[in-house]
């Protein structure tokens, strides 16, 4: 089992920045790939960004150039730096982790989820 604890959400004005953190504990060897997903009201949960333990990353097009995912393997923690936020980024952001056997793991969720953290972009 892997436990994931997110932090860093909140309310920010359009154009502002936030940094999310997700700390993993437990069976870390099962968390080769970690990522962030988000779910806005009335919409399906979607991938935002993912990162493998070796550093390979994947982003969805709407966040490319604005968001950056990073990973500190020594701390078993990933981060999501979010810049130039806009109201369309408003959602609950979930940390996700799982094993990775090939590059497809960067496009699909793993077995483990955090509790979610709310990000609201509004003036």
N, CA and C atoms as an extended XYZ file, in Angstrom:
369
Properties=species:S:1:pos:R:3:atomname:S:1:resname:S:1:resid:I:1 pbc="F F F"
N         0.828       -1.191        0.000 N   UNK     1
C         0.000        0.000        0.000 CA  UNK     1
C         0.871        1.251        0.000 C   UNK     1
N         0.348        2.273       -0.648 N   UNK     2
C         1.012        3.575       -0.689 CA  UNK     2
C         0.029        4.604       -0.172 C   UNK     2
N         0.483        5.430        0.746 N   UNK     3
C        -0.335        6.521        1.256 CA  UNK     3
C         0.175        7.833        0.650 C   UNK     3
N        -0.759        8.660        0.213 N   UNK     4
C        -0.422        9.929       -0.424 CA  UNK     4
C        -1.106       11.063        0.315 C   UNK     4
N        -0.338       12.084        0.646 N   UNK     5
C        -0.886       13.241        1.358 CA  UNK     5
C        -0.533       14.498        0.588 C   UNK     5
N        -1.583       15.197        0.134 N   UNK     6
C        -1.388       16.422       -0.642 CA  UNK     6
C        -1.449       17.650        0.265 C   UNK     6
N        -0.840       18.722       -0.201 N   UNK     7
C        -0.957       20.012        0.458 CA  UNK     7
C        -0.695       21.107       -0.563 C   UNK     7
N        -1.101       22.325       -0.229 N   UNK     8
C        -0.764       23.470       -1.056 CA  UNK     8
C        -1.890       24.084       -1.851 C   UNK     8
N        -3.093       23.533       -1.789 N   UNK     9
C        -4.196       24.142       -2.515 CA  UNK     9
C        -4.650       25.441       -1.866 C   UNK     9
N        -5.609       26.095       -2.514 N   UNK    10
C        -6.139       27.330       -1.954 CA  UNK    10
C        -6.802       28.183       -3.002 C   UNK    10
N        -7.049       29.424       -2.621 N   UNK    11
C        -7.682       30.411       -3.494 CA  UNK    11
C        -6.618       31.344       -4.039 C   UNK    11
N        -6.644       31.559       -5.335 N   UNK    12
C        -5.671       32.447       -5.966 CA  UNK    12
C        -6.367       33.237       -7.057 C   UNK    12
N        -5.884       34.428       -7.322 N   UNK    13
C        -6.456       35.258       -8.382 CA  UNK    13
C        -5.950       34.809       -9.752 C   UNK    13
N        -6.701       35.080      -10.792 N   UNK    14
C        -6.228       34.762      -12.151 CA  UNK    14
C        -4.851       35.375      -12.399 C   UNK    14
N        -3.985       34.569      -13.025 N   UNK    15
C        -2.621       35.005      -13.262 CA  UNK    15
C        -1.659       34.660      -12.138 C   UNK    15
N        -2.196       34.200      -11.022 N   UNK    16
C        -1.359       33.878       -9.872 CA  UNK    16
C        -0.741       32.498       -9.956 C   UNK    16
N        -0.052       32.121       -8.871 N   UNK    17
C         0.671       30.848       -8.818 CA  UNK    17
C         0.365       30.110       -7.527 C   UNK    17
N         0.470       28.805       -7.609 N   UNK    18
C         0.378       27.924       -6.445 CA  UNK    18
C         1.331       26.766       -6.650 C   UNK    18
N         1.778       26.179       -5.539 N   UNK    19
C         2.577       24.960       -5.622 CA  UNK    19
C         1.931       23.884       -4.770 C   UNK    19
N         1.631       22.768       -5.396 N   UNK    20
C         1.089       21.615       -4.689 CA  UNK    20
C         2.211       20.642       -4.361 C   UNK    20
N         2.073       19.974       -3.220 N   UNK    21
C         3.019       18.940       -2.812 CA  UNK    21
C         2.264       17.659       -2.523 C   UNK    21
N         2.930       16.539       -2.743 N   UNK    22
C         2.336       15.239       -2.437 CA  UNK    22
C         3.438       14.345       -1.881 C   UNK    22
N         3.273       13.950       -0.636 N   UNK    23
C         4.251       13.083        0.021 CA  UNK    23
C         3.737       11.654        0.048 C   UNK    23
N         4.574       10.735       -0.374 N   UNK    24
C         4.208        9.321       -0.400 CA  UNK    24
C         4.887        8.572        0.742 C   UNK    24
N         4.171        7.601        1.281 N   UNK    25
C         4.741        6.743        2.312 CA  UNK    25
C         4.200        5.334        2.118 C   UNK    25
N         4.825        4.383        2.780 N   UNK    26
C         4.393        3.000        2.628 CA  UNK    26
C         5.279        2.256        1.650 C   UNK    26
N         4.673        1.512        0.768 N   UNK    27
C         5.406        0.677       -0.196 CA  UNK    27
C         5.849        1.527       -1.384 C   UNK    27
N         6.875        2.322       -1.172 N   UNK    28
C         7.309        3.307       -2.166 CA  UNK    28
C         7.735        2.644       -3.465 C   UNK    28
N         8.201        1.396       -3.390 N   UNK    29
C         8.636        0.724       -4.613 CA  UNK    29
C         7.481        0.550       -5.583 C   UNK    29
N         6.238        0.709       -5.086 N   UNK    30
C         5.060        0.598       -5.943 CA  UNK    30
C         4.654        1.945       -6.537 C   UNK    30
N         5.491        2.961       -6.334 N   UNK    31
C         5.146        4.310       -6.802 CA  UNK    31
C         6.175        4.810       -7.805 C   UNK    31
N         6.481        3.976       -8.811 N   UNK    32
C         7.462        4.395       -9.813 CA  UNK    32
C         6.992        5.605      -10.601 C   UNK    32
N         5.721        5.710      -10.823 N   UNK    33
C         5.158        6.872      -11.497 CA  UNK    33
C         4.196        7.562      -10.537 C   UNK    33
N         4.300        8.885      -10.493 N   UNK    34
C         3.401        9.699       -9.680 CA  UNK    34
C         2.893       10.843      -10.532 C   UNK    34
N         1.738       11.318      -10.183 N   UNK    35
C         1.175       12.377      -11.001 CA  UNK    35
C         0.061       13.124      -10.313 C   UNK    35
N        -0.463       14.087      -11.038 N   UNK    36
C        -1.572       14.904      -10.567 CA  UNK    36
C        -2.732       14.784      -11.545 C   UNK    36
N        -3.900       14.581      -10.985 N   UNK    37
C        -5.142       14.584      -11.739 CA  UNK    37
C        -6.034       15.665      -11.138 C   UNK    37
N        -7.006       16.101      -11.907 N   UNK    38
C        -7.936       17.096      -11.373 CA  UNK    38
C        -9.350       16.791      -11.823 C   UNK    38
N       -10.282       17.239      -11.004 N   UNK    39
C       -11.696       17.048      -11.327 CA  UNK    39
C       -12.453       18.316      -11.000 C   UNK    39
N       -13.007       18.924      -12.039 N   UNK    40
C       -13.830       20.113      -11.879 CA  UNK    40
C       -15.288       19.681      -11.707 C   UNK    40
N       -16.118       20.536      -11.109 N   UNK    41
C       -17.531       20.179      -10.919 CA  UNK    41
C       -18.205       19.802      -12.228 C   UNK    41
N       -18.872       18.660      -12.244 N   UNK    42
C       -19.592       18.228      -13.427 CA  UNK    42
C       -18.735       17.644      -14.535 C   UNK    42
N       -17.447       17.487      -14.274 N   UNK    43
C       -16.544       16.958      -15.302 CA  UNK    43
C       -15.847       15.702      -14.796 C   UNK    43
N       -15.313       14.952      -15.740 N   UNK    44
C       -14.568       13.756      -15.370 CA  UNK    44
C       -13.187       14.126      -14.847 C   UNK    44
N       -12.638       13.247      -14.037 N   UNK    45
C       -11.276       13.443      -13.564 CA  UNK    45
C       -10.325       13.289      -14.742 C   UNK    45
N        -9.342       14.189      -14.833 N   UNK    46
C        -8.410       14.151      -15.946 CA  UNK    46
C        -6.973       14.267      -15.463 C   UNK    46
N        -6.096       13.674      -16.257 N   UNK    47
C        -4.669       13.794      -15.997 CA  UNK    47
C        -4.232       15.240      -16.178 C   UNK    47
N        -3.361       15.713      -15.298 N   UNK    48
C        -2.738       17.024      -15.460 CA  UNK    48
C        -1.278       16.841      -15.869 C   UNK    48
N        -0.537       16.083      -15.070 N   UNK    49
C         0.880       15.847      -15.339 CA  UNK    49
C         1.326       14.609      -14.577 C   UNK    49
N         2.334       13.942      -15.109 N   UNK    50
C         2.867       12.750      -14.455 CA  UNK    50
C         4.379       12.725      -14.612 C   UNK    50
N         5.032       12.007      -13.699 N   UNK    51
C         6.485       11.926      -13.724 CA  UNK    51
C         6.927       10.543      -13.255 C   UNK    51
N         7.864        9.961      -13.991 N   UNK    52
C         8.439        8.671      -13.593 CA  UNK    52
C         9.611        8.896      -12.645 C   UNK    52
N        10.029        7.874      -11.970 N   UNK    53
C        11.117        8.010      -11.004 CA  UNK    53
C        12.408        8.462      -11.675 C   UNK    53
N        12.566        8.165      -12.968 N   UNK    54
C        13.759        8.603      -13.693 CA  UNK    54
C        13.683       10.025      -14.196 C   UNK    54
N        12.511       10.641      -14.053 N   UNK    55
C        12.370       12.044      -14.421 CA  UNK    55
C        11.569       12.328      -15.682 C   UNK    55
N        11.215       11.309      -16.440 N   UNK    56
C        10.397       11.535      -17.634 CA  UNK    56
C         9.033       12.068      -17.234 C   UNK    56
N         8.580       13.087      -17.967 N   UNK    57
C         7.319       13.741      -17.612 CA  UNK    57
C         6.327       13.726      -18.769 C   UNK    57
N         5.078       13.983      -18.429 N   UNK    58
C         4.014       14.128      -19.408 CA  UNK    58
C         3.052       15.180      -18.908 C   UNK    58
N         2.558       16.024      -19.804 N   UNK    59
C         1.612       17.071      -19.467 CA  UNK    59
C         0.469       17.067      -20.474 C   UNK    59
N        -0.701       17.461      -20.011 N   UNK    60
C        -1.773       17.692      -20.961 CA  UNK    60
C        -1.555       19.066      -21.605 C   UNK    60
N        -2.080       19.229      -22.802 N   UNK    61
C        -1.819       20.446      -23.572 CA  UNK    61
C        -2.226       21.740      -22.851 C   UNK    61
N        -3.388       21.787      -22.168 N   UNK    62
C        -3.806       23.060      -21.556 CA  UNK    62
C        -2.844       23.599      -20.494 C   UNK    62
N        -1.973       22.765      -19.946 N   UNK    63
C        -1.092       23.239      -18.874 CA  UNK    63
C         0.358       23.345      -19.312 C   UNK    63
N         0.663       22.904      -20.519 N   UNK    64
C         2.042       22.983      -21.002 CA  UNK    64
C         2.520       24.426      -21.016 C   UNK    64
N         3.705       24.646      -20.483 N   UNK    65
C         4.267       25.985      -20.423 CA  UNK    65
C         3.834       26.781      -19.206 C   UNK    65
N         2.833       26.281      -18.471 N   UNK    66
C         2.365       26.983      -17.267 CA  UNK    66
C         2.631       26.170      -16.006 C   UNK    66
N         2.503       24.861      -16.100 N   UNK    67
C         2.688       23.980      -14.943 CA  UNK    67
C         3.997       23.215      -15.093 C   UNK    67
N         4.594       22.881      -13.958 N   UNK    68
C         5.811       22.067      -13.962 CA  UNK    68
C         5.737       21.045      -12.837 C   UNK    68
N         5.910       19.790      -13.205 N   UNK    69
C         5.923       18.721      -12.205 CA  UNK    69
C         7.370       18.346      -11.919 C   UNK    69
N         7.659       18.083      -10.664 N   UNK    70
C         9.002       17.682      -10.278 CA  UNK    70
C         8.920       16.637       -9.173 C   UNK    70
N        10.043       15.985       -8.932 N   UNK    71
C        10.033       14.863       -7.990 CA  UNK    71
C        11.320       14.861       -7.191 C   UNK    71
N        11.193       14.695       -5.892 N   UNK    72
C        12.339       14.530       -5.006 CA  UNK    72
C        12.282       13.092       -4.503 C   UNK    72
N        13.061       12.221       -5.122 N   UNK    73
C        12.999       10.801       -4.767 CA  UNK    73
C        13.473       10.540       -3.333 C   UNK    73
N        14.402       11.376       -2.853 N   UNK    74
C        14.908       11.187       -1.488 CA  UNK    74
C        13.810       11.446       -0.456 C   UNK    74
N        12.885       12.336       -0.796 N   UNK    75
C        11.796       12.684        0.113 CA  UNK    75
C        10.490       11.996       -0.257 C   UNK    75
N        10.516       11.207       -1.347 N   UNK    76
C         9.297       10.543       -1.820 CA  UNK    76
C         8.165       11.546       -2.007 C   UNK    76
N         8.505       12.662       -2.602 N   UNK    77
C         7.558       13.767       -2.744 CA  UNK    77
C         7.569       14.280       -4.174 C   UNK    77
N         6.382       14.609       -4.680 N   UNK    78
C         6.300       15.305       -5.960 CA  UNK    78
C         5.673       16.674       -5.738 C   UNK    78
N         5.918       17.551       -6.698 N   UNK    79
C         5.428       18.917       -6.627 CA  UNK    79
C         4.772       19.272       -7.960 C   UNK    79
N         3.837       20.186       -7.892 N   UNK    80
C         3.256       20.745       -9.103 CA  UNK    80
C         3.268       22.262       -8.957 C   UNK    80
N         4.178       22.894       -9.672 N   UNK    81
C         4.234       24.353       -9.696 CA  UNK    81
C         3.265       24.829      -10.761 C   UNK    81
N         2.290       25.612      -10.357 N   UNK    82
C         1.253       26.085      -11.270 CA  UNK    82
C         1.350       27.601      -11.401 C   UNK    82
N         1.638       28.077      -12.598 N   UNK    83
C         1.762       29.499      -12.876 CA  UNK    83
C         0.689       29.929      -13.868 C   UNK    83
N         0.482       31.226      -13.950 N   UNK    84
C        -0.501       31.790      -14.894 CA  UNK    84
C        -1.840       31.068      -14.787 C   UNK    84
N        -2.290       30.896      -13.570 N   UNK    85
C        -3.540       30.167      -13.345 CA  UNK    85
C        -4.722       30.946      -13.894 C   UNK    85
N        -5.704       30.213      -14.397 N   UNK    86
C        -6.930       30.837      -14.889 CA  UNK    86
C        -8.130       30.093      -14.310 C   UNK    86
N        -9.307       30.661      -14.395 N   UNK    87
C       -10.485       30.032      -13.771 CA  UNK    87
C       -10.747       28.607      -14.238 C   UNK    87
N       -10.324       28.279      -15.449 N   UNK    88
C       -10.521       26.919      -15.952 CA  UNK    88
C        -9.658       25.887      -15.208 C   UNK    88
N        -8.695       26.347      -14.429 N   UNK    89
C        -7.861       25.437      -13.634 CA  UNK    89
C        -8.519       25.088      -12.301 C   UNK    89
N        -9.634       25.722      -11.998 N   UNK    90
C       -10.331       25.437      -10.754 CA  UNK    90
C       -10.811       23.991      -10.722 C   UNK    90
N       -10.411       23.271       -9.672 N   UNK    91
C       -10.758       21.857       -9.568 CA  UNK    91
C       -10.214       21.322       -8.251 C   UNK    91
N       -10.628       20.105       -7.916 N   UNK    92
C        -9.945       19.364       -6.868 CA  UNK    92
C        -8.790       18.627       -7.526 C   UNK    92
N        -7.598       18.809       -6.998 N   UNK    93
C        -6.406       18.181       -7.544 CA  UNK    93
C        -6.040       16.974       -6.679 C   UNK    93
N        -5.854       15.848       -7.349 N   UNK    94
C        -5.548       14.594       -6.671 CA  UNK    94
C        -4.162       14.102       -7.036 C   UNK    94
N        -3.421       13.673       -6.047 N   UNK    95
C        -2.152       13.009       -6.267 CA  UNK    95
C        -2.417       11.539       -6.568 C   UNK    95
N        -1.618       10.979       -7.449 N   UNK    96
C        -1.800        9.592       -7.858 CA  UNK    96
C        -0.449        8.903       -7.962 C   UNK    96
N        -0.425        7.623       -7.692 N   UNK    97
C         0.835        6.872       -7.785 CA  UNK    97
C         0.561        5.430       -8.161 C   UNK    97
N         1.568        4.808       -8.755 N   UNK    98
C         1.439        3.415       -9.111 CA  UNK    98
C         2.724        2.883       -9.708 C   UNK    98
N         2.752        1.584       -9.991 N   UNK    99
C         3.915        1.002      -10.641 CA  UNK    99
C         3.967        1.411      -12.107 C   UNK    99
N         5.144        1.310      -12.686 N   UNK   100
C         5.316        1.666      -14.094 CA  UNK   100
C         6.079        0.568      -14.800 C   UNK   100
N         5.474       -0.009      -15.831 N   UNK   101
C         6.096       -1.090      -16.570 CA  UNK   101
C         6.501       -0.672      -17.980 C   UNK   101
N         5.865        0.409      -18.472 N   UNK   102
C         6.235        0.963      -19.767 CA  UNK   102
C         5.743        2.406      -19.820 C   UNK   102
N         5.991        3.087      -20.923 N   UNK   103
C         5.704        4.524      -21.003 CA  UNK   103
C         4.218        4.854      -20.905 C   UNK   103
N         3.359        3.863      -21.073 N   UNK   104
C         1.921        4.140      -20.972 CA  UNK   104
C         1.513        4.556      -19.567 C   UNK   104
N         2.361        4.274      -18.584 N   UNK   105
C         2.026        4.649      -17.201 CA  UNK   105
C         1.950        6.163      -17.043 C   UNK   105
N         2.550        6.909      -17.965 N   UNK   106
C         2.494        8.375      -17.913 CA  UNK   106
C         1.147        8.913      -18.396 C   UNK   106
N         0.293        8.038      -18.906 N   UNK   107
C        -0.983        8.464      -19.479 CA  UNK   107
C        -2.187        7.903      -18.733 C   UNK   107
N        -1.971        6.988      -17.805 N   UNK   108
C        -3.101        6.393      -17.099 CA  UNK   108
C        -2.819        6.385      -15.611 C   UNK   108
N        -3.899        6.434      -14.777 N   UNK   109
C        -3.683        6.499      -13.334 CA  UNK   109
C        -3.206        5.189      -12.743 C   UNK   109
N        -2.443        5.290      -11.645 N   UNK   110
C        -2.031        4.131      -10.879 CA  UNK   110
C        -3.087        3.761       -9.861 C   UNK   110
N        -2.713        2.893       -8.960 N   UNK   111
C        -3.683        2.317       -8.032 CA  UNK   111
C        -3.991        3.188       -6.817 C   UNK   111
N        -3.142        4.156       -6.543 N   UNK   112
C        -3.223        4.872       -5.281 CA  UNK   112
C        -3.582        6.349       -5.488 C   UNK   112
N        -4.458        6.828       -4.620 N   UNK   113
C        -4.946        8.207       -4.706 CA  UNK   113
C        -4.818        8.908       -3.364 C   UNK   113
N        -4.536       10.209       -3.425 N   UNK   114
C        -4.617       11.034       -2.250 CA  UNK   114
C        -6.047       11.495       -2.032 C   UNK   114
N        -6.233       12.300       -0.991 N   UNK   115
C        -7.592       12.735       -0.632 CA  UNK   115
C        -8.053       13.936       -1.448 C   UNK   115
N        -7.138       14.588       -2.120 N   UNK   116
C        -7.480       15.736       -2.951 CA  UNK   116
C        -7.298       17.053       -2.225 C   UNK   116
N        -6.974       18.081       -2.993 N   UNK   117
C        -6.843       19.429       -2.458 CA  UNK   117
C        -7.500       20.401       -3.428 C   UNK   117
N        -8.272       21.325       -2.886 N   UNK   118
C        -9.042       22.249       -3.720 CA  UNK   118
C        -8.162       23.392       -4.211 C   UNK   118
N        -8.244       23.651       -5.499 N   UNK   119
C        -7.618       24.832       -6.106 CA  UNK   119
C        -8.727       25.663       -6.732 C   UNK   119
N        -8.837       26.902       -6.295 N   UNK   120
C        -9.862       27.804       -6.812 CA  UNK   120
C        -9.182       29.044       -7.367 C   UNK   120
N        -9.463       29.336       -8.629 N   UNK   121
C        -8.896       30.512       -9.289 CA  UNK   121
C       -10.040       31.477       -9.553 C   UNK   121
N       -10.027       32.576       -8.834 N   UNK   122
C       -11.145       33.509       -8.928 CA  UNK   122
C       -10.700       34.876       -8.445 C   UNK   122
N       -11.303       35.909       -9.050 N   UNK   123
C       -11.034       37.267       -8.602 CA  UNK   123
C       -12.066       37.718       -7.570 C   UNK   123
